[in-house]
Amino acid sequence: MRQRLLLRQTCVEDLKYLGQSRLECQKLQGTAVICGGSIAGLLAARVCHDHFANVIIIEPESWLSTVDAVREDAWRQDHPRTRVMQYRSLQGIQVLGFQGFYRLFPNFLEECKKSDIHVCRGDFRSSTWGNWTKTPHAEYGGNLPKTMFVGRPGLETLIRRLVLDTTKYPNIKQIIGTATGASRSSTSSERMEQVSVRKQDGSIVNIHAELIIDCTGPVSAGIKWLQREAFGHSVDGKYAKGTLPVEDLRVSYDQKINYSTLEFKVSKELGERLNVPGGWEGCGPIYNCFTDGLVESRSIYSQRIEGDIVQVCCGAWGIDDLPATLEEVKSYVRSLITDKPIPEWFFQFLDLLAEVDDVKHSRVRVPATNFNRFDKVPNLPSNWIALGDSVMRLNPVFGQGCTKALMGAVCLNTMLQKYGATALLSDFAQNFFKLQASKIGPIWEGVKLGDYTYQTTIPIKGETLSKGWLLRWYIRRLHILAFTDKQAGSALWHVKMFLAPPIDNLQFGLIVKVLWSALMRPNA
């Protein structure tokens, strides 16, 4: 069962097929059109380059066609990313995400170095309620698999620079405009035929498409296109169990999350005095503390990213008043309710940041979380798919958004490797959405399980916050066990890094240990 779920619920095995390009003469003729040029769209374009003769990215923001959008020193960009609300906020990349980027781009490590992006062991230095969880260093000979510590500008700019490199990926072109719709094929009722694009001068152009990929983000523009072209409904008006019409595909809940990020541009001299674990030069993670949702709804996160920038982020469920200055951050951290005290060196670290003059602040009020269940919708066009935030928008606290986008691109590659030898079959989209849902569905359930801990969360219509209480109790006790038990710590780490299916948290030995721990220490 574990092996089946590893194949079904993770992309670990699928990574083996990533980056394997067809010969030019074997590529699918026609154009893959990607609607949206953020991270999901860029990764989709990179995958499509391996399989299609032509790839076009439609990007609405005009400055993303300039050198400012592909520069190595992204921290000096002159333009903001207006369509990405968390562009200047803290983010995380799990080990699986880094491994996927590494396979897609053979020169990835070299380009990370050019952009001052830190590649380090996948130890996020995260404490749980002030306690250190056992991390499986010994399983990897003391050297955990690597990941990267990078801000959103650094990551997105790096990926865009790589994808739009015409010497390596000549089939990819980016045009500036807004995708306004997709129309049904005049020769096949099962397909979309073209994408309409409104260019900067207001003119409309139509691009004939062999494959259309919706990467329009949270607006999920493709849903309106489907409805406009009368897709997404049962032909006879009857819906089999487990299927639903396109207008009912979205489920949503509001976790009432806010977070505030301060960025400090640190000099080399100050960096060496900050006394961060492992030293300043090789530093990525600094200190993160997740709190017990039964007694506290606030957490603290910190890391070093490209350009010698330190990010300190305060996030909370159901609280609007978050720090906007360093002094407010220090008071916030001092007031956190934890089981073990936050280490004193972290407060000394915050004190030293007072010497920094170049400080930026960003604040994000997170919209409601939603999941567009395309895998349950009948009669979808065979050559239209969606990935990234167009399918699922998550609570950003656990930093899973970019890895989720990568997983969607991996699923697309798997489908094109296995089922798109010479042409896209009539069930291509249907099978893609089922594959993608099996991979990202567990992320949705896992995050929702945690969000339902907080009484300020507004649950999905028809559900209550008590849903999943038993599994929530078990996972909480598993974290307690992981303070002292290597097996528990290993299971939690591998699942969080997307290297193992969630069932690893339910190993029989762990269940026995959790129950024994709960019996012996019921009030832990």
KEKOL-135636 format. One record per residue (C-alpha): x, y, z. Coordinates in pm, 1 decimal. Layout:
// KEKOL-135636
px; py; pz
X; Y; Z
...
// end
This chain:
// KEKOL-135636
px; py; pz
0.0; 0.0; 0.0
279.3; 240.0; 87.6
445.0; 186.8; -250.9
115.0; 242.3; -434.0
54.1; 564.3; -241.6
410.0; 681.4; -306.9
336.0; 650.3; -679.0
-13.1; 795.0; -653.6
22.5; 1078.2; -403.3
378.0; 1205.7; -458.8
590.3; 1311.3; -756.1
902.0; 1132.7; -630.3
899.2; 869.7; -905.9
768.3; 1113.0; -1169.9
1079.5; 1329.2; -1130.0
1274.6; 1059.9; -1316.7
1097.4; 1155.8; -1639.1
1143.0; 1531.2; -1594.6
1368.2; 1710.4; -1841.9
1372.0; 1428.2; -2099.2
1312.4; 1604.0; -2428.8
1182.1; 1445.1; -2744.5
1379.5; 1479.1; -3065.3
1266.3; 1782.8; -3264.2
1119.4; 1559.8; -3533.5
910.1; 1376.1; -3271.4
760.7; 1681.8; -3102.1
388.8; 1745.6; -3119.3
310.7; 1982.9; -3402.8
123.0; 2298.9; -3317.4
149.7; 2539.7; -3028.2
112.4; 2499.8; -2652.9
-32.4; 2827.4; -2523.0
24.1; 2910.5; -2156.5
-211.0; 3177.8; -2021.2
-8.9; 3346.1; -1745.7
364.7; 3383.3; -1698.1
415.1; 3349.5; -1323.8
595.1; 3050.1; -1173.2
329.9; 2792.4; -1270.4
318.3; 2926.0; -1626.6
696.1; 2937.4; -1662.5
734.4; 2578.6; -1540.0
455.0; 2462.4; -1770.9
631.9; 2631.6; -2063.1
959.5; 2461.0; -1977.3
786.5; 2120.3; -1973.7
603.0; 2191.2; -2299.6
932.4; 2279.9; -2470.1
1031.2; 1914.6; -2439.4
716.4; 1801.0; -2620.9
584.2; 2073.8; -2853.0
720.6; 2239.6; -3164.3
609.4; 2581.8; -3038.2
532.4; 2726.3; -2694.2
384.1; 3069.5; -2626.8
352.3; 3234.2; -2284.8
91.1; 3509.3; -2259.1
201.1; 3752.7; -1987.5
-8.7; 4057.1; -1885.2
261.9; 4269.0; -1716.2
461.2; 4459.4; -1978.3
779.8; 4505.3; -1771.1
827.9; 4129.2; -1768.7
951.2; 4156.0; -2127.1
1241.6; 4382.3; -2022.2
1587.4; 4302.2; -1886.8
1460.6; 4393.5; -1539.1
1255.3; 4072.1; -1539.9
1553.6; 3842.1; -1599.6
1836.9; 4015.2; -1412.5
2071.2; 3818.2; -1189.4
2045.7; 4065.3; -900.5
1667.9; 4044.2; -859.0
1679.0; 4235.9; -530.5
1758.8; 4547.5; -736.7
1453.1; 4522.9; -960.3
1292.8; 4858.4; -1041.9
943.8; 4717.8; -1089.0
706.0; 4545.7; -845.9
509.5; 4235.3; -945.7
159.5; 4382.9; -929.9
-27.6; 4054.2; -978.2
151.8; 3860.9; -702.1
39.7; 3985.3; -361.3
316.4; 3799.8; -174.0
600.6; 3916.8; -402.7
789.2; 4076.9; -111.3
687.3; 3824.3; 154.6
866.6; 3525.3; 299.8
828.0; 3195.1; 115.1
965.2; 2841.6; 138.6
1070.2; 2571.2; -108.2
1047.5; 2205.6; -3.6
1314.4; 1953.1; -102.2
1095.8; 1802.8; -376.1
1050.4; 2147.6; -531.7
1424.8; 2206.5; -544.5
1483.2; 1860.7; -694.1
1227.4; 1935.3; -965.4
1393.0; 2266.8; -1057.9
1729.9; 2092.7; -1064.3
1604.4; 1833.3; -1312.8
1431.3; 2085.5; -1537.0
1737.4; 2309.9; -1568.6
2078.7; 2137.6; -1605.1
2259.1; 2461.1; -1511.4
2036.0; 2534.1; -1212.7
2304.5; 2535.3; -941.0
2530.5; 2758.9; -1147.1
2246.6; 3005.7; -1206.1
2151.8; 3002.2; -837.0
2506.4; 3103.6; -753.9
2492.0; 3389.6; -1006.0
2175.2; 3514.1; -835.9
2318.8; 3476.8; -483.2
2053.0; 3216.4; -401.1
2152.6; 2993.4; -112.2
2132.8; 2616.7; -162.4
2152.3; 2444.9; 175.4
2051.7; 2129.0; 354.9
1676.4; 2085.5; 385.9
1675.7; 2174.4; 754.4
1447.2; 2473.5; 805.0
1550.9; 2512.1; 1168.7
1185.4; 2494.4; 1265.5
1091.1; 2447.7; 1628.1
749.9; 2324.1; 1732.1
620.4; 2523.9; 2029.6
986.3; 2597.5; 2112.9
1088.7; 2229.8; 2101.4
1330.6; 2092.5; 1843.4
1192.1; 1804.3; 1639.1
1425.4; 1518.7; 1550.4
1543.3; 1565.0; 1190.8
1678.5; 1263.4; 993.6
2035.9; 1386.7; 943.9
2177.2; 1043.5; 1027.1
1972.6; 876.0; 752.7
2164.8; 1083.8; 498.9
2509.3; 1053.6; 653.6
2473.6; 1387.2; 828.0
2390.9; 1572.5; 504.6
2019.5; 1615.6; 437.0
1898.1; 1653.6; 75.3
1928.4; 2012.8; -36.5
1676.2; 2284.9; -95.9
1696.7; 2659.0; -161.0
1626.5; 2964.7; 51.0
1508.5; 3240.4; -176.6
1259.4; 3525.7; -195.0
981.4; 3532.5; -450.6
1159.0; 3795.5; -669.6
1475.7; 3585.4; -673.5
1300.5; 3258.6; -756.3
1060.5; 3391.0; -1018.5
1327.4; 3602.7; -1188.5
1567.2; 3308.0; -1194.2
1311.1; 3072.7; -1348.2
1204.0; 3335.1; -1603.2
1567.9; 3396.4; -1703.1
1618.5; 3023.6; -1754.1
1292.7; 2957.9; -1939.8
1328.3; 3255.2; -2176.5
1687.7; 3167.9; -2266.6
1646.1; 3128.5; -2643.6
1979.0; 2951.0; -2681.0
1860.2; 2662.9; -2466.0
1483.0; 2677.5; -2519.7
1431.7; 2826.5; -2867.7
1074.9; 2696.7; -2898.5
950.2; 2925.3; -2617.3
826.6; 3276.3; -2687.2
662.3; 3525.0; -2454.0
410.5; 3783.4; -2572.7
271.2; 4067.6; -2364.9
-106.7; 4070.7; -2345.5
-405.2; 3934.0; -2158.2
-576.6; 3606.8; -2246.4
-945.2; 3698.3; -2271.5
-1097.4; 3369.9; -2380.1
-1067.5; 3038.1; -2558.2
-1306.4; 2918.4; -2826.6
-1441.7; 2575.7; -2915.3
-1298.3; 2405.5; -3222.6
-1497.3; 2438.6; -3543.7
-1404.4; 2082.7; -3646.0
-1419.3; 1892.7; -3315.3
-1667.2; 1951.7; -3035.1
-1422.9; 1794.6; -2787.9
-1149.7; 2056.0; -2825.5
-1066.8; 2421.7; -2783.5
-925.5; 2574.0; -3099.6
-771.4; 2909.3; -3018.2
-692.5; 3163.4; -2747.9
-793.3; 3528.2; -2781.0
-535.3; 3778.3; -2658.4
-582.0; 4150.2; -2600.2
-250.7; 4322.0; -2665.7
-124.8; 4641.5; -2506.2
-257.7; 4858.8; -2787.3
-607.8; 4715.4; -2738.4
-606.8; 4497.9; -3048.6
-721.1; 4135.3; -3031.7
-522.7; 3849.4; -3182.4
-622.1; 3483.6; -3194.8
-360.3; 3213.2; -3145.7
-431.7; 2862.8; -3272.3
-350.8; 2619.1; -2992.5
-281.8; 2247.8; -2975.9
-283.8; 2267.3; -2595.9
-416.9; 2546.2; -2372.8
-291.7; 2576.5; -2013.4
-468.2; 2803.5; -1764.9
-209.3; 2959.1; -1533.6
-410.8; 3273.9; -1465.3
-377.5; 3224.8; -1089.9
-652.4; 3279.4; -833.6
-885.2; 3443.7; -1088.4
-910.1; 3103.4; -1263.7
-1018.5; 3272.8; -1586.5
-1050.9; 2938.3; -1761.3
-1368.1; 2854.0; -1568.1
-1548.8; 3140.6; -1740.7
-1409.7; 3028.3; -2076.0
-1544.3; 2678.3; -2020.8
-1887.7; 2810.2; -1929.2
-1889.6; 3048.2; -2226.2
-1821.7; 2759.0; -2465.4
-2075.4; 2527.8; -2294.2
-1816.7; 2283.1; -2159.2
-1827.5; 2125.2; -1813.1
-2178.3; 1978.2; -1811.5
-2316.5; 1629.8; -1852.7
-2450.8; 1573.0; -2202.1
-2777.3; 1418.7; -2076.2
-2809.2; 1647.3; -1773.0
-2745.6; 1360.4; -1530.7
-2437.4; 1345.7; -1310.7
-2286.4; 1018.8; -1192.4
-2169.8; 985.0; -835.2
-1851.1; 1184.2; -783.6
-1911.8; 1422.5; -1074.0
-2051.8; 1774.8; -1073.2
-2120.0; 2064.9; -1312.6
-1853.5; 2326.3; -1373.2
-2034.3; 2593.4; -1170.7
-2011.9; 2370.8; -859.4
-1648.0; 2267.3; -890.3
-1508.9; 2512.1; -630.4
-1491.4; 2444.3; -257.4
-1364.4; 2717.7; -30.5
-1296.9; 2803.9; 332.6
-1155.1; 3114.1; 497.9
-868.5; 3057.7; 740.4
-848.1; 3430.9; 829.1
-469.6; 3451.3; 796.9
-256.0; 3763.2; 793.2
120.4; 3792.7; 780.8
371.7; 4072.4; 791.8
727.4; 4053.8; 653.1
1020.0; 4286.2; 725.6
1322.6; 4274.9; 494.9
1661.9; 4393.8; 622.1
1946.5; 4460.7; 376.3
2241.1; 4341.3; 584.3
2603.3; 4444.1; 529.5
2872.2; 4176.6; 526.9
3023.3; 4318.0; 845.8
2691.9; 4302.7; 1030.5
2614.8; 3959.3; 889.3
2927.9; 3818.0; 1048.6
2818.9; 3961.7; 1384.2
2465.8; 3822.7; 1370.0
2591.2; 3488.4; 1502.1
2337.3; 3280.2; 1310.3
2363.8; 2899.7; 1334.2
2620.4; 2762.8; 1089.2
2767.6; 3104.0; 1014.7
2656.3; 3387.8; 789.0
2817.4; 3276.6; 461.1
2636.4; 2945.7; 432.3
2319.9; 3060.1; 601.3
1971.0; 3009.8; 461.1
1729.3; 2930.3; 742.8
1770.6; 3123.6; 1066.1
1490.6; 3040.9; 1308.5
1125.3; 2942.9; 1271.0
877.2; 2867.1; 1546.5
535.5; 2712.4; 1492.3
312.0; 2737.6; 1796.2
50.6; 2503.7; 1941.3
-279.0; 2592.5; 1778.8
-468.6; 2496.3; 2093.7
-315.9; 2785.0; 2289.8
-159.7; 3025.6; 2037.2
-243.7; 3139.2; 1683.3
79.4; 3328.8; 1604.5
415.7; 3213.4; 1468.9
753.0; 3360.3; 1370.9
976.2; 3282.0; 1071.4
1315.5; 3411.6; 957.9
1563.8; 3336.1; 680.8
1845.4; 3483.7; 472.5
1773.8; 3520.6; 100.3
1951.7; 3660.0; -205.9
2122.9; 3998.2; -186.0
2218.2; 3957.2; 183.3
1856.6; 4020.0; 281.5
1715.7; 3888.3; 608.3
1341.3; 3830.2; 616.4
1152.0; 3822.7; 945.8
787.2; 3723.9; 911.8
506.9; 3727.8; 1168.7
198.8; 3526.5; 1074.1
-126.2; 3458.9; 1253.8
-469.5; 3303.6; 1224.2
-756.1; 3539.0; 1308.6
-540.9; 3837.1; 1414.8
-516.1; 4162.4; 1216.9
-272.5; 4358.2; 1433.5
73.7; 4237.3; 1327.7
415.0; 4403.5; 1365.1
525.8; 4661.7; 1111.0
853.0; 4765.7; 1283.1
1145.2; 4581.6; 1439.6
1051.0; 4694.1; 1789.8
701.3; 4558.0; 1737.4
849.6; 4229.3; 1613.3
1058.7; 4197.9; 1930.3
756.0; 4254.4; 2151.2
556.3; 4008.0; 1940.7
818.2; 3733.6; 1973.5
853.0; 3789.6; 2348.2
477.4; 3745.1; 2389.7
448.9; 3415.6; 2198.4
316.0; 3127.1; 2407.9
554.6; 2833.4; 2368.9
632.6; 2516.6; 2558.2
1006.3; 2593.8; 2569.5
1149.4; 2948.5; 2562.9
1258.3; 3089.9; 2229.9
1642.1; 3088.3; 2240.5
1803.9; 3404.2; 2367.5
2041.9; 3421.6; 2070.3
1741.3; 3494.8; 1847.0
1656.8; 3804.4; 2050.0
2020.6; 3914.9; 2026.3
1992.5; 3861.1; 1650.8
1684.6; 4086.5; 1638.9
1863.2; 4351.0; 1845.9
2150.3; 4365.1; 1595.6
1908.3; 4413.0; 1306.1
1833.5; 4756.7; 1454.6
2159.5; 4871.9; 1290.3
2007.2; 4822.4; 942.8
1880.7; 5139.2; 774.5
1746.0; 4976.4; 457.1
1425.5; 4808.1; 579.0
1116.5; 4720.7; 373.7
779.6; 4607.6; 503.0
501.3; 4412.7; 332.9
166.0; 4305.1; 466.9
-62.3; 4035.4; 323.8
-422.5; 3964.0; 410.1
-467.4; 3612.7; 274.8
-788.8; 3556.8; 77.6
-1002.7; 3248.4; 131.9
-850.1; 2915.8; 31.3
-1014.3; 2732.8; -259.1
-989.1; 2412.9; -461.8
-1129.9; 2391.7; -814.4
-1204.7; 2021.4; -854.1
-1166.4; 1991.4; -1229.1
-1114.7; 1617.7; -1188.8
-1485.3; 1583.3; -1103.6
-1619.2; 1785.7; -1399.3
-1744.1; 1594.3; -1707.3
-1716.4; 1698.9; -2070.4
-1402.3; 1911.0; -2047.6
-1216.5; 2000.7; -2369.0
-947.0; 1741.0; -2430.6
-674.8; 2001.0; -2488.0
-742.1; 2242.1; -2200.8
-585.5; 2202.6; -1855.4
-507.0; 2419.3; -1551.9
-238.3; 2414.6; -1285.0
-95.4; 2625.4; -1003.6
-328.4; 2865.4; -823.3
-580.0; 2828.3; -1106.3
-657.0; 2490.5; -949.9
-578.3; 2536.4; -582.0
-492.7; 2832.4; -363.3
-346.6; 2728.7; -29.0
-287.3; 2883.3; 308.8
67.8; 3019.4; 253.9
189.2; 2955.4; 610.6
356.9; 2627.4; 515.5
517.1; 2765.4; 197.1
378.3; 2497.4; -34.5
255.8; 2710.7; -324.8
564.3; 2694.4; -547.7
613.7; 2322.4; -488.2
245.2; 2266.7; -569.7
295.9; 2452.6; -900.7
599.9; 2235.8; -974.1
393.8; 1923.3; -904.7
136.6; 2037.3; -1160.4
412.9; 2079.2; -1419.3
550.0; 1734.8; -1329.2
203.6; 1582.7; -1383.2
185.3; 1751.7; -1723.5
523.2; 1605.8; -1816.2
417.9; 1258.2; -1701.9
103.4; 1278.3; -1915.2
293.9; 1395.2; -2221.8
559.0; 1127.0; -2172.5
312.0; 843.2; -2136.2
-2.7; 942.9; -2321.0
89.3; 1201.5; -2581.6
314.9; 1012.6; -2817.4
190.7; 1164.8; -3144.8
-121.4; 1361.4; -3052.3
-331.2; 1452.7; -2749.0
-597.7; 1187.4; -2698.9
-961.9; 1268.4; -2630.8
-925.1; 1188.9; -2259.2
-596.0; 1375.6; -2211.2
-736.9; 1656.0; -1993.7
-956.4; 1420.9; -1793.1
-661.8; 1194.6; -1712.1
-436.7; 1492.4; -1636.7
-678.8; 1636.9; -1381.9
-718.5; 1300.2; -1212.4
-341.9; 1258.6; -1190.6
-290.3; 1611.1; -1058.6
-571.4; 1577.2; -802.3
-416.1; 1258.0; -665.1
-88.2; 1445.4; -606.7
-211.8; 1779.4; -469.9
-531.2; 1657.7; -300.5
-338.8; 1538.3; 8.9
-185.3; 1887.2; 40.3
-534.2; 2039.3; 51.2
-653.0; 1793.3; 314.9
-340.0; 1832.4; 525.8
-347.8; 2212.5; 530.1
-722.6; 2218.4; 595.8
-670.6; 1979.7; 886.9
-437.8; 2232.5; 1046.8
-652.3; 2537.6; 967.0
-955.8; 2377.7; 1130.5
-765.8; 2392.8; 1461.3
-845.9; 2764.0; 1487.2
-1190.4; 2879.5; 1592.9
-1162.1; 3186.8; 1369.0
-1156.9; 2968.9; 1055.7
-1478.6; 2965.8; 853.0
-1508.8; 2605.3; 728.0
-1628.3; 2471.7; 394.9
-2002.7; 2493.7; 356.2
-2153.2; 2179.7; 509.3
-1850.3; 2108.4; 730.5
-1769.8; 2202.2; 1089.2
-1435.0; 2271.4; 1253.7
-1462.1; 1937.2; 1432.7
-1407.1; 1755.5; 1102.5
-1085.5; 1553.6; 1120.8
-1051.5; 1593.7; 1498.6
-912.8; 1242.3; 1552.1
-641.4; 1274.9; 1288.6
-564.7; 1625.9; 1416.0
-521.2; 1486.1; 1768.7
-295.9; 1211.1; 1632.5
-71.3; 1447.8; 1433.9
-37.5; 1675.5; 1736.5
69.2; 1379.5; 1949.5
305.9; 1266.7; 1672.2
479.0; 1605.2; 1689.9
515.8; 1563.5; 2066.1
667.0; 1218.9; 2009.3
905.6; 1363.5; 1748.7
1072.9; 1578.5; 2012.9
1248.2; 1263.2; 2132.5
1178.5; 990.5; 1872.9
1383.9; 970.0; 1551.3
1127.5; 757.1; 1366.1
854.1; 1013.0; 1427.2
1080.2; 1302.7; 1330.8
1185.0; 1125.9; 1010.4
827.3; 1054.4; 905.6
716.2; 1413.7; 964.1
1016.9; 1556.8; 779.3
979.7; 1334.1; 471.6
606.1; 1403.4; 441.4
657.1; 1779.4; 481.9
930.0; 1775.9; 214.5
690.8; 1586.7; -22.8
933.6; 1294.0; -36.1
686.8; 1047.4; 118.0
309.1; 991.6; 116.7
107.1; 1098.3; 424.2
60.0; 734.2; 522.3
419.2; 738.7; 649.8
284.4; 927.7; 950.7
58.9; 628.2; 1020.4
318.6; 352.0; 1038.1
203.6; 83.1; 1280.5
504.9; 135.6; 1505.9
433.1; 508.1; 1523.9
68.1; 452.1; 1609.0
172.1; 228.4; 1898.5
429.0; 483.2; 2019.7
179.0; 770.3; 1996.6
-82.7; 580.1; 2194.3
171.8; 478.3; 2458.2
300.2; 835.5; 2484.2
-54.9; 967.7; 2520.0
-124.1; 711.8; 2792.2
192.4; 787.0; 2988.4
192.6; 1166.3; 2932.3
-170.2; 1264.4; 2869.1
-110.4; 1631.6; 2948.9
200.3; 1678.0; 2732.3
// end
